[in-house]
């Protein structure tokens, strides 16, 4: 049931949101001030709650590791955006959702060793550290590295999505 709940929330995020992580972070069309963004945000937090339930019953995320990993990644971009934009002002439920996302990506890496999940875990950990007030001296450099890693998963431009 929890897997289905998670997939349902991610599909809603994909339906109303953006698939490309760089376009999402750039927000050139001010999507983050739209009703669609607020709706998708609620689904992102609820998807993370479903992940928490999944981890309780399937700690290795072994039921459907490859497909779940893709849904996990696509559902995580929105939480990364919120953590990146709001930093220390992020809602506690968003912070908890980000922590859950990191745990899930790490569990997926153990079960099905995929580069995209290792990369995303690094990006999310970096954003979560900033949310907690640990701002590195090389903040601009950190943001650039983050963008470079996320650019690998673009659905536009030279990116290939997850077809690596």
N, C-alpha and C positions, 0 to 999 in steps of 0.2 A: 504494500500500500504506500509506503513512504517513497519508494522509487517513482511510482506513478505520480504522486503528489509533486515531487521535485520536477519531473519532466513537464508536468502541466504548467507549473509556474515559469519554468524556463521558456516554454513555448509562448507563453503570454509575453514575456520580456522580449523575445525575438519578434513577435508580431507587432508590438507597439514601440519597440526601440530600435537601436542601431546595432548592426553586427560588427562593424569595423571599430576596433579599439582606439585607433588614432583619431578617427572622426568623432568618436564619443568623447574623448578627452579634450579635443580642440573645441567642440561645441560651437562651431561657427554659425549655426542656425538657431542658437539659443534654445535648443531642445530641453535643457535642464530647467527651464522656467515654464514648461508646458504641462498640461494635465496628464499627457501620456507618460511623462517622466515620473510624476508622482505615483501614478498607477503602477508603473514598472518597478519603482523602488519598493513598494509594498510587496510585490511579487518576489523581488530579489531577497528581501528579508525572510519571507515565508519559505522560499526555496532553501535558504540556509537552515531554517528550522527543520525542514524535512531532511536535510543532510545530517543534522544532528541526530535525528531518529534513525536514519540509515546506519550511521556509525555505531549506534548502540547495538543494533542487531547484526550488522555486517561490517565489523571494524576494518576488514581488509578491502572492502568495496570490491568483492570478488564476484558478485552476482552477474554483472554485465560491465566489466571494467573498461573496455575500449569505448563503447557507446556512452557510458555514464561519464567518462572523462571528458568527452567532447561537450556534453550538456553542462557539466560542471564548469568548464572553462567559459563557455558562452554566457552562462548565468552569472559568472563572477565579474565580468567586465564592468557592469553597472555599479557594483559595490566598490570596485577599485576607483571608479570615477568619483563617487561620493566621498570616499576616504581622501582622495587626492585633492578635491576642491574644498572640502570643509575642514580637513585636518583636525585640529583640537576641538572644533565645534561639532564634530560628528556625533550623532545620536548614539547612546550606549547600545541600542539594538543593532545598529549598523556595525559598530566595533565588534560586538559578539558575533555577528554574521561573518565579518571578515576573518575572525579567529577560526570559526568553523570551516570556512572555505580553505584556509591554510592547512588545517588538519586533514581535510578531505583530499586535497591535492597531494599531500605527503603520503597518505594511505594509498592513493592511486599509483604513485611513483613506485612504491614497494611492490604492489601487485602487478602492474604493467608499466615497466620503466619507459616513460615517454618524456622526451626532451621538453615538449611544450608545457608539461605540468611542473617540471623542475623550474623552468624559466618563470612561469607565472607565480609560483610560490615565492621566488626571490622578489619579484615586483610587488606582490601583495605584502610581504613582510616589510619591505622598505616603506610602503605607504602607511602601514599600521604603526611603524616606529614613529613616523612624523605625526600621526594622529595622537600618539602618546607624548608628544613634545620632544622627542629625541631627533632634533634637526641636525643633520650632518653639516660639517663645514663646507663640503663641496656639494651643496644642495642642487645647484644648476647642473652639475655633472651627473648627479644621481637621476635627475629628471630626464636628462638626455639618454642615459643608459636604459632607463625604463622605456622610453619611447622606442629606442632601437630594438629592444626585446619584443615589445608589443607589435612593432612594425612587421615582424615575421608572420603575424597572424592576421594581416589585413585582408579584407575581402575586396579591396579596390586597389588600384595602382599596381605596384609590382608585387604585392603580397599574394600569398597563395591560400589564405585561410588556414585550415589545418591539413591541407594536402601537401605536407612536406615529405 
